[in-house]
Amino acid sequence: MIPDIDPLDQKPVPPGARGEGFLAPATVEEASALRFAAISSLVLAGFEALVALLIGSVAVMAIAIDSLRDGLSAGSALVLAGRDRRLYRLAAVIVAALTAFAFLWIVWIGFTRFGVGRLPNPWLMIAVAAISLAVNVITALRLRVMDVGDDDVRWTWRQTRWDFVADLGVIVAALAISDFAQRWPDLVAGLLIAAFNLWGIWKLVRAMWEAEAEDIRERS
């Protein structure tokens, strides 16, 4: 049996950090998966955002924010493993709120002058989406260990397992741009990715709220 560890320095978690009310400490395997997810997603987010700004792509900017959300969520689960689960839920809601505003910004820039007057380079879009697809598939496979773990942390796995759909959407949009030589496929893909993520964020916040309410009822 793999012992519970502090995921930051891989030392045993103190006995007081275990038990009801605390986030289940990560095992070595879980900590490794969370660390990989956090680092790879944050690096990927920076790369995608840079390319999106250079080519004026709403869709690529949308998957950049998606990657940012994944990285922050995995990082929160890693740092707060073995600590009060209410603190983790608060962090998860803060990350959700910040990225929700970012996705609403995607909707706003989609109807403003972002990228107006030039077509996003479809081949750069495909290249970025292909890299993102590879990273997201590997990340989701590694995070499968979280699917049988703590109920709260399991959301880290749920948030990443369908990210490849957004990457495929960017590829389809890029192919449509190359065929029609118009900007609208990029806009449509970006808005759909934003809408899908906002729906997921709403589900996450509702789940965290219900879990906290259930804990309060059990303690009273």
Secondary structure, 3 states (H helix, E strand, C coil): CCCCECCCCCCECCHHHCCCCECCCCCHHHHHHHHHHHHHHHHHHHHHHHHHHHHCCHHHHHHHHHHHHHHHHHHHHHHCCCCEHHHHHHHHHHHHHHHHHHHHHHHHHHCCCCCCCCCCCHHHHHHHHHHHHHHHHHHHHHHHHHHHCCCCCHHHHHHHCCHHHHHHHHHHHHHHHHHHCCCHHHHHHHHHHHHHHHHHHHHHHHHHHHHHHHHHHHHC
